[in-house]
Amino acid sequence: MGLLYDHRVRNMIAALSLLRYARGDVTHYTESLLLASFLQSRELPISSTALEYYMRTTISYSNSPQPCRYLSAAVSSAFNVMLPEEQLWRRWALLDIFVDGFETLSVEWRRSFAEGFFTLSRRPLLRPRGDMESSTPESELEGILTWEYFHAEEEEPELTDSLFSGLDWMAMAWSLRLSQRSRRNTAGSRQRKAKLENLIRLEINEEFVFKALCKLLDAAPYYRIIPIIPTLRELLQWFDEPGLPEYRGMISTRISEAVRRHQEFRIHHRFHKVHCTWDM
Amino acid sequence: MIVQAALFAAFLSAFLIELLGRLEPDPMDIIQDVLIYQTQMMRNSSLGPYVPAEFSPPDHIVVVNALFYASLGVMILAAFIAMLIKSWVHEFDRGLRAMSLPEQRAKTREFRYLGMERWKLPEMVAILPSLIQISLLLFAIGLVLFLFHISKPSFGVTTAIFGIGVLYYSITTSISVFVTSSPFHSPISRTLGKVYRHVHAYFCPGIDHFLSEAMDTVPSTTLGRVYRDIQVTLQKSRPYLEKDFVELITAVTVDEVQLSTAASALKRIHDSAPNSQHSEVLQSSVWQVAGGTSHPLPPLFSLPSWILDIENGEEHFSHLPPAILVAMITISLRAHRTNDMSDIASGAVRRRMTDSEDPWTHVIIKVPEQFIDDPQTWGYRYEVMELTQTMSNDLTAMMRTKELHKEECLRLLRTLSELRSVECFPQNKPFIGICLPILMGHASKWDYQNPPDIVLLEAVVTLAAISCTEDRANRLNILSSSRDHPWSLVNIRNTNLIGTLYEGTPPDTHKQLTSLLFLVVYAFIYRESSTLAVQYFTIITAKGDLPLYASALTAIAPSMTDLGLSVIGRALVARQTEDIISTFRDVVPYSEDFLLSALFNSYDNQLGAGENPDPNTFAILLMLPKRHSSYMRARMQNGYIELKNPWLRLAARAAAQLN
């Protein structure tokens, strides 16, 4: 077996390369191709860190390049409902980058990201490695640069029984946010809240969630939206009814448009089917 | 003493009466001279009055007399001192019996005893026989000298008899000087022994000298080799124990002394009163010594068969501690007395042993399972004992979870070496698997401040060598050379022996063996013994199978420091012997940065542009820069562009943290 096929070595190269990003040593994002190649890794610390900096790199370009073909898969595995609390929380930062750089990103890029987010799929169950709760991207990457990792036998990732999309992650992450709000104001809860806020230095509120949803729905093709409409409606019910009417309107419009296009497609498909049968 | 002195004085007086007259002029000679003079005067009247000739006794008579008087004087002195001491001893007991209270009597006696000790009365008593011996010697010399001038035949016979006596005395005294256990000790021999020990200690290098890295290599000159041989011979003939080496030498000696003393006493009591309570207590003490975990070396003796022939054996053995039971089985194993083991390790006794956390107990508990009671022959059939892979794995797992002390490791290694050497365990495979975790457990603590324990390394190499040697005589030779003089480290310093290890090892164990030997090389790095490290490394990598070596190296990498890993990694990809030598020789603390860039360049030269790197070697290249310094980063930034191999360039770029 050559080196190219040795997943351990590939992941160790990726971890070593990404460490400088995780440590904050990189200020100019230029390694788009290198970061894109790391997106295919099965190791979540690598794919999620690579995704974050791949997005930052893409946004930093004046002309947004074509998306990498592993982007959807990386987004899909990053927004995993099965993540531990802190990692779940850190994914807001990815969404924030997407929302911030939305206008800069090319249509294909946005579409690929949104497709990955809304795709319903079985998500990988994480293998516990070290202290998952208190880990940082740097410590997770360093966990790959160890002899224990190198000597461990490769295991096929276990997948969840049910299908999940990024919306399920969003629901879970938002419920975490709500639980932080509703908890009693004890020293422990204050500390925990501060810790979560320090993780991403971002104010997570209804407006941000709605804004992100709007952008994602705007970028996603209609056929990705149709399967998640029930979940989306359920999620929207969590938010206060009168608040943010403009975003609610945009979301409803996007859903309606998706439904309409889906019906058009079905009519067209049925017509095409009848036409073909007639010809035969 | 006084009677002997009186008898000897009387005997000597006879000689002195005879010789005393010879110191004065003989009256008969004077009369004879006068008569002769008168006769001459009658012939010639012109002669003047008679003037007697001046008398001077012969020199030998003076000397003989002096010697005899000296002898008499010393003897009288001895008698005088003996009388004095006798009176002092009487004084010691004075009034003791009159004291009615035992406590008062004991205190008074102790008070006087302390005074006697303080004023060296026992030493004074010990001088008395020496005084008599001196007196006898003076007399013998005087007599021989006297007879020499009187009669040659008498002189010859007497000299021969005295010569035999002197020779006998010299031999017994010399033996007591050199051999501590001899019964010929005397104050003179003790004094001579002290002098000899001081002289020996002055010329003989200490144990530390033999354990130092300076002794790892054989001297290149003939003079140096001769000097080394003299040093080794002096050390082997050392008549004293060295404090620094107490755990290796004293323990063995004390162990043997205690065991032989206890076993001998046990035999006497057992013969006189079989199954007595004393016998059991003493027997227990024998096994406590034999099974004591504090002794780094296993007991080196076999007890006679009667010691295990106990009625209700299982009940008896079930009361003994596990360590003693282990010692009993070990000794039975060594003596191939397998039927004893079935008694010892049955039922409740086994369960008791299983509760022990001692790894060696877990090995030994498995052994009796190899013996099957055969009712057809009313005896026990000897099955080949196997330290099976499962047992080895259990043991290895236990060693990984439980941090074994050095003494425990040494005991385990040496006992396994001994049992393997006498074919108690014919299979050689699992032993390397046991050596490896032991050494890995210790290797993680090695650095320049805590250099590796060379005695432990010697024990590991000895077990590995014994396990890989098919010939029984060779195995015994390897064991005995290390066990008899552990300070000489003969096996770890014998690179020819290391060269034969691969021949006796199955191919599927080569990786483990290579890992083990790499750990020894790693130890040599921190021991600063570069010559031996190069020799070992050359032997290990003789076949040039880089993937195997890299895989073996990464297997032990978790226990190694970056420095050790980079030195061995660099040597692995070095193209020339000079590079290997300089890699080991020029190791200095914190030289990982230099070594890493050298590792990249050497491996790049070896691979060229087209070949894929070996995953294990590549993993080393990726692991080392994890804790890199800014200096190394600068080196890598400058040097990575020159690399031809794209994979290495990628790794170097990641290591250099280039954007």
Interface residues (C-beta under 8 A of the other chain):
Chain A: M1 G2 L3 L4 D6 R8 V9 M12 I13 L16 S17 L19 R20 D25 V26 H28 T30 E31 E142 L145 T146 W147 E148 F150 H151
Chain B: T554 A555 A557 P558 N612 P613 D614 P615 F618 A619 L622 M623 P625 K626 W647 L650 A651 R653 A654 A655 Q657 N659
